[in-house]
Structure formats: structure tokens, C-alpha cells
Amino acid sequence: MCSFKIQQWLLWRIVSASIDLRRLTTPQDLFEAAGEEFIRVATEAIAKRGRFTVALSGGSTPRNLYTLIAANASTTLPWAQMFFFWGDERHVPPNDPQSNYRMAYEALLSKVPIPAANIFRVPTENPDASVVAAAYQQTLQKFFDVRTGEFPRFDLILLGLGPDGHTASLFPETDALQEKSRLVVSNWVEKFKTSRITFTLPVLNAARCVAFLVSGTDKAAVLHEVLEGSAPAEKYPSKLVRPTDGKLIWFVDRAAASELSAAA
Ligand code: 6PG
């Protein structure tokens, strides 16, 4: 009987075979490729279903993507049929420099003709993060018309990769990783001594398309572990993102991919 480690590695090789790994040379190439995919997925969703639903990621990496989409598609995409959400948010006011909403608003949403009613930010004003999470869950349930136990199916969810393997605000060995029924939870992150509001894994894995953006040498070791390593998934939550009936795309630049095997 092969060891648990080998079983895990074999399982991961099977899963990683289903991953669409897009290796780009420079960060700019990465953002251009991701921008084209964003426009392609949006156009297809609107053609098929009359609307495009997307959850944005935060952190620093996607800012240049948002800026590029605003520059290239402000007059070409049907923004009135596009609906924006956030996969996670810091528990700070919307005008705070740490706010993922503020970053995306400044880089993209303030520069395109999108109706304010199409922008669903996380209502972070309430001092109780669990109340914020419950309110955002209700917003998702209402918008996607899903009941308890059902999960919304986003057309696209953008994600980043933290140096510790976290994604959205699903940090290693935190309670949120175990969530099976709620859509949005507040997740206490000990190292930041704060709560984050985050989509749960069932929501990420219900999406039609999930796209990771990973840039820079500081992500090379963790990207290698997530895509080729055998460490337990709970220690690298990005490993737990496996859309059940959807695409999984990794946009990586050369620096981030520098520790990947050629075969990856
Ligand atoms: C956040 C993000 C988080 C981010 C990673 C990568 O709120 O911080 O949603 O999951 O994507 O931490 O962040 P960078 O792009 O800044 O490296």
C-alpha cells in the first residue's frame, strides 16, 4: 500500500493535469494575457446568459490588470451587464488604503461606465466581522437566487497567491477552510490580529472559471509547492481550489515560475 504522501502526490498530479498553466515572460505579459481572458469570459457569459458575474481579488498583484482593463475595454465591454463582487475583503472602511474595494474602484470601476447598482462591495462598516460576512452572504443569495445549501456560480473568480499559500482570505489552518455550507465567513487571521471577510471554498469551487494571478520571485517557492509539492493542502489553501465543474487557470510570470519543473 503506497504511503499517504505518495497518494497525495498522485492525487495532485491528476488534479494539476487539469490545470491550465499559462506561463508568461514579464508581469506586463501576464496582465495582458489575463486581461484578454477577462474580456473573453465576460463576452462569452453575456452572449450565453445575458450577464457577467465576477469576483475580484485584492492585494497588490491585480491592480495592474484592473488598470489595463479600464484602459483597453472601457468603451468596448457592455458594462451595464457586468456585476462585480469581491472574493475577500479586509475589515476596514471602503476608503481605507487597505481596502480591496478601494483599490479596484480606483484602478477600474471609477474609470468605466458601470452602474453603481452593479457593484456589490463587502459592507465592512459594521464593527462585527461576522455580521459583515452574513450580510454579504445574503447579498450573494439574493443576487444569484440561491437558497441555504446552494452555491452561486460565478462566471469568473480572480484569486491571488499569498507567500504562505493562502488565497482570498483562506489562510493556512484557519477555521474558514472547514466551512462546507456558508458562502461568506469572517476568518480570524492570527498573524495580522484581524478578521478578514472571505468567500468559502464551496463558492470558489462552484465557479465556471477561477483564475490565479501570480507574479514575482517572492512567489516562486510557494507556487512550486502549490502546483508540484506534496505538503498537506490545509497548509497551502490554494491547493484546495479545484472547481468541480469549471476551469482553473494559473497566470504566472517567469519569475514566479522559476522553481517549477519544466514539465509543470
Ligand atoms: C488580499 C487578497 C489576498 C491576495 C494575496 C496575494 O486581500 O490580500 O485577496 O488573497 O490575493 O495575499 O497578495 P499580493 O498580490 O499582494 O501578493
Boltz pocket constraint, residues with backbone or C-beta under 6 A from the ligand:
constraints:
  - pocket:
      binder: B
      contacts: [[A, 57], [A, 58], [A, 59], [A, 60], [A, 61], [A, 62], [A, 88], [A, 89], [A, 90], [A, 100], [A, 159], [A, 160], [A, 161], [A, 162], [A, 163], [A, 166], [A, 167], [A, 168], [A, 169], [A, 213]]
      max_distance: 6.0
